[in-house]
Every structure is written in structure tokens, then in C-alpha cells.
Amino acid sequence: MRIHRALTIAVAGIAAATTMAAPASASPAGRSDAGHSAGKPRTVVTTDMESDDIASLIRYMLYTNELDTQGIIYSSSKFHWAGDGRGTEFFLPNREYTTPQTSWRWTGSTTIEDTIIPAYAKVYPNLRKHDPAYPSPARVKSLVRLGNIAFEGEMAADTPGSNLIRDLLLDHDRRPLYLQAWGGTSTIARALKSIEERYSSSPRWAGVKAAVSAKAVILASGFQDETYANYISKAWPALRVEELSAGYATWGFNCNNNGQGNVRGLPADRVYFTGAWIRRNIQIGPWGSLYRSWLDGQTTPGDPLDVFGDPVKAPGGWCKPMAPYDFLSEGDNVVFNQLLRTGLQNPADPAIGGWGGRAYQVSASPDLWRLVPAEKDVTGVDVPNLTTLRWAAAAQNDFAARIQWTLTPRRSQGNHPPSVRIVTGDTVRARPGATVSLAAKLSDPDGKRVTPAWWQYREEGTYPGLVTITSRGSSATVKVPSDAQPGQTISVILQGTDSGTFPLTRYDRVTIRVI
């Protein structure tokens, strides 16, 4: 991909142009760990640790075997900031407060260390039985940093969190660095500002800026402060930023879904968001019990507006009432879902669809992308955010299966994802009217039956109409329409779902290019 080539060239350039690359010890992973994780997406999480961030983190940690997590950093947002501890008052208009405040809904600066990691330590031995790639509790603790938390958008001073991001951006690892913004982007902005301050007056600056711009990718679940608009977009216009708040339609606060407090999901999938399913399959054991749902009796210390678990206060809050344990919110899933290994995603190409949805480019400078807000259902009708909603049932079953991993000390007691591969190749060329034959291999590590399904992903292809796909199990034929034009594409997805208690689905795709 263009992005990968640019990154290789840029990193090579920065290594030659500078001698400032951070030593291995500057990264919690170090060189040996980077080598071990070379094939995994390299990422940093920044979070303001509100209730839905906690729920997203419970899910995220179950996928750290598939990701090279390099940092987990507390950061502020317009909804949560800690204050400077000296009584300094802060105010911005059009916020939840109407008078100057010394802090706002800050949930604490040690929640991850005090609550999340101890619970993870309890289930880590079981998780390792299912995949030894899970990081140890000590490793996770080494990743945690305090970022820029004093005020919304505060980026005046370096912090341990911004320093970590800065050093990762300047090291010799050639992989993209996916910077997840679950809250504001102030800590990320401070890291970039620190690099600018260090090198902007140096003859090396052009090379450094190009390398960092090619390496960093910001994945934001909305812009929750003004640092993107006021600094990043202006000072780093070549840095790719994906604004993914349209994913809230699937993963955001369920109580506001359509203004009715309905359990979300496509009609056939809504069971996976109901209180009965969540309580039975997710909020169980020492790990799953930390998850948040409606009227679950939990609250986040320091946040007076987190009343979602309180049966007395919740119905009178801003959230419309739902049934006990109904899905509440995991607004940040959309940020990391596209990094997961499902067989669909290509993080280097935001336009490719997958659990994290598909994005479109808003502008080339700044390089800004936004999540596609709607896609067509099987009847051709646009469904708001079907771009992420179509994958929700598979994602929920996957989550539930991994919750089971936390409870089962034997690998044989868990369900693990199948392998799905189209052996015909990822691109096939065909003329209008031709019939394309496709073949695949499907297998399951647990010996379960894998059921294939072939379907056209209309929005990924440029041919605007429907095509005829005739499926014969692990093989299929696709009839290229006679009105297809040279250069148009048809995207065909193969999904394989195993027969586990929580069915697990993986995918492959082939693109038919009309010649």
C-alpha cells in the first residue's frame, strides 16, 4: 500500500537524518519485544476512563494477544479533566458546566493500576492457556502513563504519557503507530508539539516531520477537545487522522438509540445487546464483572454524572431508561476494532470495510477521514451505520467467547476462531458476462464444523448493482453482469462461522476487477 511504502522510506530517512531515535529502553516493549510482535498492529491507547471507556477496555484487553500495545495513557477530554491540584479554575463555553471549575468529572489517575490490572492478573493464567501471546500483568502495568490530564485541551507541558508517544514516534520501528484517542487528543498533540519544538529550527526538520507524519495514525472516537482543530490539523496536515464518532450509532450510549432507549442491533441481532444476554455471558467472573451495563449497581468514582448503575438516580438522568443489564456503551470499540485480525481489515486502507467500519477521505490536507455513516441492507435500503452494525453480532459472540477464556483453565474448554482463506487469490480479473469460480479452505482449531457464506459487499465495490453468487459450500461462482464497465470492481466476502456455543466468524475477501 502507498502508506506502507511511504512509511518505509520516511523511517529510513529519519534514521539517516537524525541521531535522536529513542533507545530501546524508551519503549516499554524494547527491541526484543518489538521483534516478537513485528506482525501485529502497533498501538497506544489514550483514555479519559469514563464508564464507557472502562467497558471498552474490558473488551480491548481480551484482544491484546493480537495487538502490540505500546502504551495505555490517561488523558483529558471536554467531559473529564483532573485540574492542576492548585485550585486553578477553568472554563470553556458550551460545556456540561456553566461556571468555572477546578476539575470536572475526573475518575482518578490510578484506576487502571488499582482496579483493572488486579482483575486482569486473576484471569491471566487462564488467558495464557488460550494464547501465550497475552501480555503479563507486569507488562501491562509498565505500559501505563499519566498524560495531559490537568484541563481540557491542555498541551503546554510534556508529561510521561506524551513523552512515551514522542519516543515511539521517533524510534526505529518501521510499523505504523496507531494512536487511539478514546478521549481528547491533547496528549497526542503534546507529543507532536514536543517533536516540533525540538527539531523545527534544525535542518533535519523536514525529514523528521515527514517521517512522523507517515508513521502516526490517529484513530479518534470523536474530537473531544480542540487540539486537533487548533494544532494537529494545522501543524501536521500530512498525518492521517480518522474521526470515527459515527460508530456511536452501534457502540455508543444505547439509552439514546433513536431517542427511545431501545436495545440496538439489527432485528435478528438485538438479543446480543439485551440485559439477559449481557448478564449471562459478559458480566461474569473477576474480569467480566468489571464491565458496565444499565442498572448493574456500579458507578465510577469521581464522576457524579455516572448514575447508569443506580436504580434510583438512573431513570432521572440524561439516559432514557432501559431494562436491567441492557447494553450501555462501548463508544471506543470503533477505534480498535479495525486493528483486530478478522480477515477483513486492512488498517493501512481506511476505505476497506470490517468490524471497525469503512471510512472516506474528507480532505487530503489535512489528511482527514470519517466513518461512513450508512450502508445498504439486503433490500437496498440505507441503514444508519450498517457499516459497523452489520458486524455487531459476530463481535459480540467473539467477546463472549473470550470472556469464557478468562474462566476456563484448559484450552480444550474454550472456542477459538476458525481459519478462512480464499485460495483463488485476493484479486481476479474478468470480462463482463464472465463467470468467476472461487474456492476456499476453511478449518477450525477445535475441530468444529465451519459453515461458509458468500456475499457481495456492495459498498466496497464500484459496480453499483447486485451480482449473482451461487454458493456450493467452500466454493462459489460469481456472474459478472454484462453491463459492468472496465475498471469497475465487485467485492465478494467469504465468512466462515464455527459451531461453538458462541459462534466465531472469520473472513476473507476477493475483488473481481472488470477488464
N, C-alpha and C positions, 0 to 999 in steps of 0.2 A: 504494500500500500504506500501511497505517497507520504503519509505521515511517518511511517517507519523508516523509509529511505532518508527523509529529511532529518529524522532524529539521529540516525547513524552518522550522517555527515556532520550534523551540528555538534554532537558529542565528541566526535573525533577532532573537530575544530576547536572546541573549548579546551580539550586536553592539551592541544598543541599551543593554543594561545595563552593559556594561563598555567600557573603552578599552584593555584589556590584550591584545588579539589580537596574535599574533606577527606581526612584519613578514615580507614575502615572503622576505627573506634567511634567516629562521629555518628555512625548509624547504629541503632540497636542491633541490627542484623549482622553487621560486619561482612567482610568479603566472603567467608566460607558459607554463611547462610544465604547470601545473595546468589552464590553459585548453585546451592541446593534448590533454590526457588526460581531459577532462571526462567522456567517456562510459565510461571504464574504472573498474573497482573500484579504490579507493584502499586501499593496504595497507602494513603494516610486518611484517617477519619478525623474530622473536626466536628465537635458536637456541643450543643448547649445543654444537653442532658435533661431535657424536659420529658414528660411522661411518654410521648410517642417515640422519642429518641431511645429511651430505655427499652421499649418494646422492639424497636428496630435493632438495637444492639443485641438483644437476646437472640434474634434470628441471625444477625450478622456473624456472631461468634461461632455459630454452628457451621459456617462456611469458611472459617479461617484456615481449614485444611486445603482449600482451593485457591487462596489468595496469599500474596506476600505482603502482609500488613506491616508497615514500617513505623506507624505511629497512631496513637489514639489521643487526641488533644482536646482539652476543654477550651471552648471558645464562646464568645458572647454572641448575642443577636439582639434584634429590637424587642424580643419578648423576654430575654433573660440576660442580665448582666450583674456583676458582683459588686460594683463600686470599688473605690480605691482604698477603703478601710480608714480613711481620714475624715469622713463626713462630708466629702465634696458632693454638692448637689448637681444633678444632670437633668437636662430636659430637651426633648425634641417634640415638635408638634405632631398631631395625628398619631399618637401612640395610645397604649392602653391606659396610661396615667395622664392626668391633666395638670399636675403641679410638679415642680422639681422633686427628684427622688435621689436618695443616696445609694440605692441599689434597687433592682427590680426582678422579682420572682427568681432569684438565683437559687439553684437547687443544691449547691455545695460543690466544693473543689476536690473532694476525695470520695465521691460516690462510687466511682469505678473501683478504686482500691478497697473501699470498706465493704461494699455490697456485691458488686459484680464479680470481681476476681475470686473472693472466697467461695461463692457458689460455683463458679467455673472449676475451681480446684476440686470440689466434691465429685464432679462428673467427668473430669479429665481422664481418669484411668479407664472409664468405660469408652469415652470417645476415642482414645488411642487404640482400643481393640478394633474399632471400625475403620480407623485410618491413622497410622502413626505420624502423619504429617501435621496433626493438630499441634499448635504451639503450647508449650508448658505454661502453667500459671505464672512462673517466674519470668518467662519470656514475655508474656502479655503485660505483666507489671512494668517491665523495662521499657515498654513502648509508650507508657502514659506520660503526658506532659501537660503543664498549665500553659495555655496560650494567652491571647489578648482578651481578657475577661472583664476588665475594670468597667468599661462603658460600651454602649453600642457603637460599633464602628471605630473603636479606639485602636490606632495603629502607629502611635507615636514612638513606642519603645519596643525594643527587642524583648522577647520572652523565651523561656525554654522551648515552648511549642513552635514559635516562629523560627527559632534557631535550628531546630530539628528539620523543618521543612526546607529552610535555606540550604543546609548542608546536604540534604538529599538531592536537591536540585543541582547542586554543584559537584556532585560526586561523579565517578567514572562509570556508573551503571548505565547502560545504553537503553534500558527499557523506559517506556513512558512512565511517568509518575502521576497516578490518578489521585487528585486531591479532592476528597469528598467533603462537601460543605453541608452538614446537617443543620447548621445554624447560620450565623453570618460568615462572611469571607474575610473578616478583619485579620485573623491570624495568618491566613494565606497572603493577604495583601502586605502585611508587615514583613513577611519573609521576602517577598519580591522587592519591597522598598529597601530592605537591608542590602540586597544584592545591588540594586541601583545605586545606593549611597556609596557602596564600596568600589564600584567599577565605572560609574558614569563619567568620571574625569580621566579614565585610563584609555590608552589606545586599544586595549583589549575589549572595550565595552561592546562594540558591535558584535563580536564573536560570542561573548558571554550572553548578551541579550538574545541572540538568535538561538543559541543552544538551549537556554532556559525556556524560551517560548516554544520550541519544538518538543521539549521534554515534558513540560507541565500540561496537564489537562484538568480543568476544574469541573467537577460534577456537583451541581448545586441543586438542592431541593427547594428552589426559590431563592431570591435575593433578599436575605433577612437583615441586611443593613445597607448602607450606601457606598461601601468601599469598592464594589465592582463598578458602579456608575461613576464615582468620583475619582478613582485611581486606576484600577486594573484595566478597564476598557480604554483608558486614555494613554497610560504609560506602557501597556503591554498588549497592543492591538493584535499581534500575531499569535497570542496564546489562546488555544481553543477553550471555550467555556460553554458548557451545556446547562441550560436553565430548564429544569425538569419538573417544575411545580405542577404541570398538567397531570402528573402521576398521582396527585392527591385525589383525583376522581376515583381511583382504585384503592389507594393505600392511605389516604388522609383521614381526617376525623369523620367516622362513619355516621355520627349523630347528625351531621349536616348534609348527608346524602339526599339530594333532591329536596332538601328542606323538610323532610318527613321523618328523619331518624330511621330510615329503612336499612336493613342489612343489605350490603352491597353485593355485587357479583352478577353475572348473567343468571337468568332464572334457574337453569339447571345446576348452577354452581353455588347458589346462595347458602346452602347448608354449611359450607366451609367457613362462613362468617357468622354463624348463629352461636348464641351462648352455649347451647348444648354441646356443639362440636368443639368449640374453643375450650370449654371447661374440661371436657373429657379427654381431649387429645393434645392440648398445648399447655395449659396451666397446671402441670403435674410435675412432681419431683422437685429436687432442690434447684434445678435450673429453670424449668418451665414455670414454676410458681412465681418467679420474678416478673413474668410477662404481665402486661396491663390490659384489662378489659373493662367493660361498663359494669359498675356496681360490684366490683370484685373486692371491695373493702380496703384497697390500698390507696396510698397517697404519696406524693413526692415531697419530702421535707423542703421547706423554704419557698414553696410555690402555693400561695393562697388561692389561686385560681384552679388548681388541680383538685377538683371536687368529684371527679368522674367515678371514683370508687365509693363515695359516701351516699348511702341510700336516702339520707335526709337532705343534703345540700345539692346533690347532683341534679335532681329534677328541676330545681330552680335556677340552675346555672345557665350558661350560654349554650350548652349542648342540649339538643332535644332528646327527650327520654327514649331509652331503648330497653330491651329485655336484659336481665342479668347475664353477665359474661359475654354479651354480644361483642363482636369485633369493635375495638375503639379506634385505634390509629397506629399506623407504622409509616408515617409520612416520608421516611427517608429510605425505604426499601428501593424506590425507583432509582436512587443514586448508585447502589451497588449491585442491583440485580443484573445489570448489563455486563458485569465483570465475571459472573458465575459461569461455570462450564456446563452448559446445557446442550451444546452442539449447534446453537443458533447464533449466539452473539459474536460480534467482531468489534471489540471496543475501539479499534482504530477507525471504524467507519460508523458514525452515529446513525446513518440512514438505514442501516441493516436492522431488521426487527428482531425482537427477542423479549425475554422476561422484563427487561428494562424499557421496552418500547422502542419506537423509532423516532428519530429527530430530524428536523430540517434546518438548513442553514438560513439564519435571519440576515446576516451580513458577513462579508469577508473581512472587513476591518472596522470595528473589532470582530474577531472570529467567534461569532455567537451563534449557538444552536438552541432550538427549543423543541420540546417533545411534541410530536404530532398529536393533536387533541382528539381526533376521531378516525375511525376506520369503518369499512363496510362489513356488515354481517353477511351471513349466507344468502340473505334475500336481497342484498344490495343496498340496504338502508344504513346510513351513517349512525354509528353508536358512539356516544361520547366516550372517548378514551378507550375504545376497544383495543387500541394499540398496546395497552398494558392489561386491560381487563380480560382479554382472551386467554391469557396465560395464568390467571389467578388460581384456578382450581389445581393446576399442576404444581404451582408454587406452594400452595397450602398443604397439599399432600406431602410434598418434599420436606417442608418444615416439620410436619407431624412425624414423619419417618425419622428425622434427625433428633427430635425430642425423644423418641424411643431409644436412639443410640445412647442418650445420656443415662438411660435406666437399665440397659442390658449389658452385662459384663462379657458376653460372648458374641463374637461376630455372627455366628450362625443364628442368633436370635433377632438380628436386625435385617432390614431390607435395604438393598444398595442399588444404585442406578444401573439400568441396562446400558448396553453399548449399541449405538445405532449408526450405521455408516452406509452411504450410497456408494457402491463400488464403481458405478458408471463414470464418476468424476463430478467435479463441482460445476462444470460448465459444459454444455452441449450445444453445438451449432446445428440448426435445422432450417429447412425452407418452409414457406407457407404450404399447408396441406400435408406436410410430412407427419409420420407417426414416430415418436421417440420412445424407445424402450429403455426402461430404468430397472436396475437391480440393486439390492441392498443385502447387507449382512446384519443380523440382529442377534444379540446374545445377552445373557444375564449372569452376573457373577454368583448369584444364589441358586441358579438352576431353574428359575421361574419362567413361565411362559411369557413371551413378549408379543403383544398384539400391534401390528403395524397399521398405520393410517396415512394415506397420501392425500394432500390437498393443495390447492392453489392459494398462494399468498398474494392476493390481487394487488395490494398497495405496494408491495416490493417490486413487482414487475411493471414495465412501462406499457405492455399491451393492455388496453383498457377493459377488454371484455373477459367473459368466462371461457375456460378451456375444458375439454372433456378429458378426465383422467379415469382410466379403467384399472382398478387395482386387483392384483392377484397375490395377496399376501405380501411377501417380501419383494415382489416385482410389480411393475406398473407400466402402462403405456400412456403417453400424452399425445393427443391430436393437436398439432399446431393449426390454428384457424387459418383458413385460406385468405382472410383479409388482413392477416398480420403483415406488418411492414418491416423491411430490412432495418436492423438496428434495434427493434423492439425486443423486450425481454419478458420471459414468463418465469416466475419464481414458484418452484414446487417444493413443498415441505414434506419430509417423511418424519412422522413421530412414532416412536415405539414406547408402549406403556406396558409395564410388567404386571403381574397378577398378585402383587403384595397386598397386605391389609390396607396400607396406604400406597396406592399405585404410583410408581415413579415413572416419569416420562423424560426421555431424551430425544434429540432431534438430529436431522441433517437436512441440507437443502441442496438443490441443483438449480442452476439458472440456465434456461433454454434461450439462446440468443438467435434471433431470426436473421437469416442471411439472404 
